[in-house]
Amino acid sequence: MKLAPASVPVQAVDVQFPHKLQFLFDEYRFKVAHGGRGSAKSWSFARALLILGCQSTIRVLCTREVQSSIKDSVHKLLKDQVEAMGMGGFYRVLETEIRGANGTEFLFAGLSDKTATSIKSFEGCDICWVEEAQSVTKRSWDILIPTIRKGGSEIWVSFNPELDSDDTWVRFIENTPPNSMVVEVNYFDNPWFSKELDDARKHCLLTDRDNYDNIWLGKTKAAVAGAIYAKEIEKAMLEKRVTRVPYDPMLKVHVVFDLGWNDAMTVGFYQRAASEIRVIDYIEDSHKTLDWYGAEIKNRRYNLGKVWLPHDGEHKNIQTGKSAKEVMEALDFDVGIVPNVGVEDGIRTARMMFARTVFDETKADRLVHCLKRYKRRINKQSNEPEGPLHDEFSHGGDNYRYAALVEGEMTNGSDVYSSGRRRGGSPWAA
């Protein structure tokens, strides 16, 4: 980004940066820094933006996925750096904004509550800094990136990675866009890494080895902290059971629903070969009618077995007077009802099925991502885990749980399995 001379004289500031982060003063459309704790990413981003804001009049949007209040933003970090660099005479720190004497503005907003219309007020921004970007959803990126479109504008991204299936990781690390500078930066790249932080790092290495690589080295995890199926997902990844899983026309495809309207409706496509369960396809959407899903299922031209609905699939809809089961039967599907089993019993059953499951890495990638993030509610008073958290990932978790409860009934007619395949083993992991 080319900077015009400052309209207000500013006292020279001598500030050092970790070598890997000096690219922040070069011109790129996307500037991305990822890594573990203690790498000075946020500290350096804040300082670089404040310096650039002194050199030229710019408009900076500081954002993250969720910002319930200004306390959730980088406002305080920027305020602290204004004081640390002696820029108090140039920058005026207001309650919800920071303004420079030359007209530079720092604005703060969360992405999760923005729409394509409401975010248009930020079209004129020169720089957008997305902090804690590991949590930013595909929806938010798809809205934000086209909005920051002023000539020469830049998007700065800083984050500590979580899952390799997170949209931010896939978007910037695995599929780096053109005109990007992407760097991995960790504690050993920070020449000012303090003794206190190093003591914390060493303690983590001794007491929490499972999470050390993610916390301090910025490596991705198999599942989020507290995920219900964390060990099962990690084992599936290690055993390469998230891979290419071709559809076998000799086997029936059983379709499992988790019903929803405002929430997501999920549809999983499962095949069974001997004891092995293959997840070959998956649909997740909302505000679609059952006949739409029925058409989507038929368009895939699979060798269909049963369509399985949760127990509430027999409940009558107030508007139509018909149950989901009646609607799907009218669409000429063979419909079964998943037994009404307690959630914890269902989770235990799903755990047992996990070791026998292979997931298609492309068509079932959303389901795998949901299973990585399927976790429990935490009681705020007792701090004890409770039942599964109801969020955007729970629908996929529920779908897999329902499949586990009926996998014993996923038959193939005469139970003939494709020739040349070993029973109970995956032919796709090689």
TORMILO-237645 format. One line per 2 residues: for each residue x, y, z of C-alpha. Coordinates in Angstrom, 1 decimal, m for minus. Each point is the difference from the previous one (the first is absolute). Layout:
N
X:Y:Z | ...
//
This chain:
430
0.0:0.0:0.0 | 1.5:3.4:m1.1
m0.2:2.5:2.8 | m0.3:3.8:m0.5
2.1:2.3:2.2 | m1.5:0.7:3.4
m2.0:3.2:0.1 | 1.0:0.5:3.7
3.7:m0.1:1.1 | 0.7:m3.0:2.2
3.0:m0.6:2.2 | 2.2:m2.8:m1.3
m0.6:m3.3:1.8 | 2.8:m2.7:0.1
m1.8:m3.3:0.3 | 1.4:m3.5:m0.6
m1.9:m3.0:m1.4 | 0.7:m3.7:m0.1
1.7:m0.6:m3.3 | m2.8:m2.2:m1.3
m2.5:2.8:0.5 | 1.7:2.8:m1.8
m1.9:m0.9:m3.1 | m2.9:2.0:1.5
1.5:3.1:m1.5 | 0.1:m1.5:m3.5
m2.8:0.0:m2.5 | m2.3:m3.1:m0.1
m3.7:m0.4:m0.4 | 0.0:m2.7:2.8
2.5:0.1:2.9 | m0.4:m3.2:2.1
1.9:m1.0:3.2 | m0.8:m3.3:1.7
1.7:m1.8:2.8 | 0.0:m0.7:3.7
0.0:2.1:3.2 | 2.7:2.5:0.8
0.9:0.7:m3.6 | m0.8:3.8:0.2
m2.5:m0.2:m2.9 | m2.8:2.2:1.5
2.6:2.3:1.6 | 1.7:0.5:m3.3
m3.2:0.4:m2.1 | m1.1:2.7:2.4
3.3:1.9:m0.1 | 0.2:m0.2:m3.8
m3.5:1.3:m0.5 | 0.6:2.9:2.4
3.2:1.0:m1.8 | m1.7:m0.2:m3.4
m2.8:2.1:1.4 | 2.5:2.7:0.9
1.6:m0.1:m3.5 | m3.2:0.4:m1.9
m3.7:0.6:0.6 | m1.6:m3.5:m0.1
m3.1:m1.6:1.2 | 0.5:m3.3:1.9
m2.7:m2.5:0.8 | 1.0:m2.3:2.9
m2.3:m3.0:0.1 | m0.4:m3.6:1.2
m2.8:m2.6:m0.3 | m1.8:1.0:3.2
0.2:3.4:1.7 | m2.7:0.3:2.7
1.5:3.2:1.3 | 3.1:2.2:m0.5
1.7:m2.1:2.7 | 0.0:m2.9:m2.4
2.1:2.0:m2.6 | 3.6:1.0:m0.4
m0.9:3.5:1.2 | 1.9:m0.4:3.3
3.0:m1.5:m1.8 | 0.2:3.0:m2.3
m0.5:2.4:2.9 | 2.9:m1.6:1.9
2.2:0.2:m3.1 | m0.8:3.7:m0.5
1.2:0.6:3.5 | 3.1:m2.3:m0.3
1.2:1.7:m3.2 | m0.7:3.5:1.3
m2.7:0.8:m2.5 | m2.5:1.4:2.4
0.5:3.5:m1.4 | m1.0:m1.3:m3.5
m2.8:m2.5:0.7 | m3.2:0.7:1.9
m1.3:m3.1:1.6 | m3.8:0.1:0.3
m2.4:m2.5:1.5 | m0.7:m1.9:m3.2
2.5:1.6:m2.5 | 3.5:1.2:m0.3
0.7:3.1:m2.1 | 3.2:1.5:m1.3
0.8:3.7:m0.2 | 0.2:m0.4:m3.8
m3.4:m1.6:m0.4 | 1.0:m3.7:0.4
m2.8:m2.1:1.5 | 0.0:m3.3:1.8
m3.5:m1.6:0.0 | m1.1:m3.2:1.8
m2.7:m2.6:m0.9 | m0.9:m3.6:0.2
m0.6:m2.1:m3.2 | m2.6:m2.5:1.2
m2.8:2.6:0.2 | 0.8:1.6:m3.3
m1.9:m0.5:m3.3 | 1.1:0.9:m3.5
m2.1:3.2:0.4 | 1.0:1.1:3.5
3.8:m0.5:m0.7 | m0.1:2.5:m2.9
0.8:2.8:2.3 | 3.6:m1.3:0.1
0.5:0.0:m3.8 | 2.4:3.0:0.2
2.4:m1.6:2.4 | 3.7:m0.1:m1.0
0.9:m2.9:2.4 | m2.0:m2.6:1.7
1.6:m1.9:2.9 | m1.6:m3.3:0.8
1.2:m1.2:3.4 | m0.6:m3.5:1.5
m0.8:m0.9:m3.6 | m0.1:m3.8:0.7
m3.6:0.6:1.1 | m1.2:1.9:m3.1
m2.6:m2.0:m1.9 | m0.2:m0.5:m3.8
m3.1:2.1:0.0 | 1.8:2.9:1.7
3.0:m0.2:m2.4 | m2.3:m0.1:m3.0
m1.7:3.2:1.2 | 3.1:1.8:1.2
2.6:m0.5:m2.9 | m2.2:1.5:m2.8
m0.8:3.0:2.3 | 3.6:1.0:0.5
0.5:1.0:m3.6 | 1.4:3.5:m0.1
2.9:0.3:m2.3 | 3.2:m1.1:1.8
m2.0:m1.2:3.0 | 1.5:m2.8:2.2
m1.3:m2.8:2.2 | 2.2:m0.9:3.0
m0.6:m3.4:1.6 | 1.4:m1.2:3.3
m0.9:m3.2:1.7 | 1.1:m3.0:2.1
m1.2:m3.0:m2.0 | m2.6:m2.4:1.3
m1.2:m2.6:m2.5 | 1.4:m0.6:m3.5
m3.6:m0.1:m1.2 | m0.8:3.6:1.2
m0.8:2.3:m2.9 | 2.8:2.4:0.9
2.6:m2.7:m0.2 | m1.3:m1.4:m3.2
m0.5:3.4:m1.6 | 3.4:1.5:0.8
2.4:m2.9:0.8 | m1.1:m2.8:m2.2
m1.3:2.2:m2.9 | 2.0:3.2:0.4
m1.6:2.7:m2.2 | 2.2:2.1:m2.4
1.9:3.0:1.2 | 0.3:m1.4:3.5
2.8:m0.2:2.6 | m0.6:m2.9:2.4
2.5:m0.7:2.8 | 0.1:m2.4:2.9
1.3:1.7:3.1 | 0.6:m1.5:3.5
1.5:0.8:3.3 | 3.6:m0.7:m1.1
m0.4:2.6:m2.8 | m0.8:2.7:2.7
3.4:1.5:1.3 | m1.9:1.6:2.9
m1.6:m3.3:1.2 | m0.1:0.5:3.8
1.2:m2.4:2.7 | m3.5:0.0:1.4
m1.5:m1.3:m3.2 | 2.8:m2.5:m0.4
m0.7:m1.4:3.4 | m3.6:m0.4:m1.0
1.0:m1.7:m3.2 | 2.2:m2.5:1.9
m2.7:m0.7:2.5 | m2.4:m0.7:m2.9
2.5:m2.4:m1.5 | 0.2:m1.9:3.2
m3.7:0.0:1.0 | m2.0:0.2:m3.2
2.0:m1.7:m2.7 | m3.0:m0.8:m2.1
m0.8:3.7:m0.6 | 3.5:1.4:0.1
0.6:m0.1:m3.8 | m3.2:1.9:m0.6
0.4:2.6:2.8 | 3.7:0.8:m0.5
0.9:m1.2:m3.5 | m3.2:0.9:m1.8
m0.6:m3.5:m1.3 | m3.6:m1.0:m0.9
m1.9:m2.4:2.2 | m2.1:m3.0:m0.9
m3.0:1.4:1.9 | m0.8:3.0:2.2
0.6:m0.1:3.7 | m2.8:m1.9:1.8
m1.3:m1.6:m3.2 | m2.1:m3.0:0.7
1.7:m2.2:m2.6 | 3.4:1.5:0.2
1.9:m3.3:0.4 | m2.1:m1.7:m2.6
0.5:2.7:m2.6 | 3.8:0.1:0.7
0.2:m3.7:m0.5 | m2.0:0.2:m3.2
2.4:2.6:m1.3 | 3.1:m2.0:1.0
m1.4:m3.2:m1.6 | m0.9:2.0:m3.2
m3.7:m0.8:0.3 | m0.8:3.5:m1.3
0.8:m0.7:m3.6 | m1.6:m0.6:m3.4
m2.9:m2.4:0.4 | m1.6:m0.9:m3.3
m3.7:m0.8:m0.3 | m0.5:m3.8:m0.4
m3.2:m0.6:m2.0 | m0.1:m3.6:1.3
m0.7:1.3:3.5 | m3.1:1.8:1.2
0.2:3.6:1.0 | m1.8:0.7:3.2
m1.0:3.7:0.6 | m0.1:1.4:3.5
m1.7:3.3:0.8 | 0.3:2.5:2.9
m3.1:2.1:m0.5 | 0.1:3.8:0.1
m1.4:3.2:m1.6 | 1.5:3.1:1.5
2.8:m2.2:1.3 | 1.9:m2.1:m2.5
m1.5:m3.1:m1.5 | 2.6:m2.7:m0.5
m0.1:m3.0:m2.2 | 2.7:m2.7:0.2
0.5:m2.7:m2.6 | 1.4:m3.3:1.4
1.0:m3.3:m1.5 | 0.8:m3.1:1.9
2.5:m2.7:m1.2 | 0.2:m2.8:2.6
0.7:1.9:3.2 | 1.5:3.1:m1.7
m2.1:3.2:m0.2 | 0.7:2.3:m2.9
m1.2:3.6:0.0 | 0.0:0.8:m3.7
m2.0:3.3:m0.1 | m1.6:2.6:2.2
m2.4:2.9:m0.4 | m0.5:2.9:2.4
m2.3:2.9:m0.6 | m2.9:1.9:1.5
m3.4:1.5:m0.9 | m0.5:m2.7:m2.6
m3.1:m2.3:m0.1 | 0.1:m3.8:0.1
m0.9:m0.3:m3.7 | 3.1:2.1:m0.8
2.1:m2.5:2.0 | m1.8:m2.9:m1.6
0.9:1.3:m3.5 | 3.6:0.5:1.0
0.2:m3.6:1.3 | m1.6:m1.4:m3.2
2.2:2.2:m2.3 | 3.1:m1.9:1.4
m1.4:m3.2:m1.5 | 1.3:m2.2:2.8
m1.1:m3.5:0.6 | m2.3:1.1:2.9
m0.7:m2.0:3.1 | m2.1:1.5:2.8
m0.5:3.7:0.9 | 0.4:0.3:3.8
m1.7:2.9:1.9 | 0.4:0.8:3.7
m2.8:m0.9:2.3 | m1.7:3.5:m0.5
m0.4:m0.9:m3.6 | m3.3:m1.5:0.9
m1.3:3.2:1.6 | m2.7:1.9:m2.0
0.9:3.4:m1.4 | m2.4:2.6:1.2
m0.1:1.8:m3.4 | m0.3:m3.1:m2.3
m1.6:m2.5:2.4 | 2.5:m2.6:m1.3
3.1:m1.5:1.6 | 3.4:0.0:m1.6
m0.4:m3.8:m0.3 | m3.3:0.3:m1.9
1.6:2.6:m2.4 | 3.0:m2.1:m0.8
m2.2:m3.1:m0.5 | m2.1:2.0:m2.4
3.2:0.8:m1.9 | 0.4:m3.8:m0.4
2.8:m0.6:2.6 | 0.2:m3.0:2.3
0.0:1.8:3.4 | 1.2:m1.2:3.4
0.0:1.7:3.3 | 3.2:0.2:2.2
m0.6:m1.4:3.4 | m0.6:2.6:2.7
3.1:m0.7:2.0 | 1.6:2.3:2.6
2.7:2.3:m1.3 | 2.8:m1.4:2.1
m0.9:m3.6:m1.0 | 0.0:1.2:m3.6
3.4:1.6:0.4 | 1.4:m3.3:1.5
m1.4:m1.9:m3.0 | 1.6:2.6:m2.4
3.4:m0.4:1.7 | m0.2:m3.8:m0.7
m0.8:0.6:m3.7 | 2.8:2.6:m0.5
2.8:m2.6:m0.3 | m1.9:m1.6:m2.8
m0.9:3.2:m1.9 | 1.7:1.5:m3.1
m0.9:3.5:m1.2 | 0.2:1.4:m3.5
2.5:2.8:0.4 | m1.9:2.2:m2.5
m3.7:m0.8:0.1 | m0.1:m0.6:3.7
2.5:2.7:1.0 | m2.7:2.2:1.7
m1.1:m3.0:2.2 | 3.6:m0.7:1.0
0.4:3.7:0.9 | m3.2:m0.2:2.1
1.3:m3.1:1.8 | 3.3:1.8:0.8
m2.1:2.8:1.7 | m2.8:m2.0:1.6
0.4:0.8:3.7 | m1.8:0.3:3.2
m1.6:2.9:1.8 | 1.9:1.2:3.1
m2.1:0.9:3.1 | 0.9:3.5:0.9
m0.5:m0.6:3.7 | 1.7:m3.4:0.5
2.3:0.2:m3.1 | m1.0:m3.6:m0.7
m0.7:m1.3:m3.5 | m3.7:m0.8:m0.8
m1.7:m1.2:m3.1 | 1.1:0.9:m3.6
0.1:3.8:m0.8 | m2.7:1.0:m2.5
1.8:2.0:m2.6 | 0.8:m0.1:m3.7
2.1:m3.1:0.4 | m2.4:m2.1:2.1
m2.3:m0.9:m2.9 | 2.8:m2.0:m1.7
0.8:m1.6:3.3 | m3.6:m1.0:0.5
m0.2:m1.4:m3.5 | 3.0:m2.3:0.6
m1.5:m1.0:3.4 | m3.3:m1.0:m1.7
1.9:m2.0:m2.6 | 1.7:m1.9:2.7
m3.3:m0.9:1.6 | m1.3:m1.6:m3.3
3.3:m1.3:m1.5 | m1.0:m3.6:0.9
m3.0:0.4:m2.3 | 1.9:1.4:m2.9
m0.3:m3.2:m2.1 | 0.7:m0.6:m3.6
m2.9:m2.1:m0.9 | 1.6:m3.5:m0.2
3.0:1.4:1.9 | 2.3:m0.6:m3.1
3.2:2.1:0.3 | 2.2:1.0:m2.8
2.6:m2.7:m0.9 | 3.7:0.3:0.8
m0.5:2.1:3.2 | 1.2:m1.1:3.3
m2.7:m0.1:2.7 | 0.2:2.7:2.6
2.9:1.8:m1.7 | 0.1:3.1:m2.2
1.0:m0.5:m3.6 | 0.4:3.8:m0.4
2.7:0.7:2.5 | 2.8:m1.4:m2.1
//
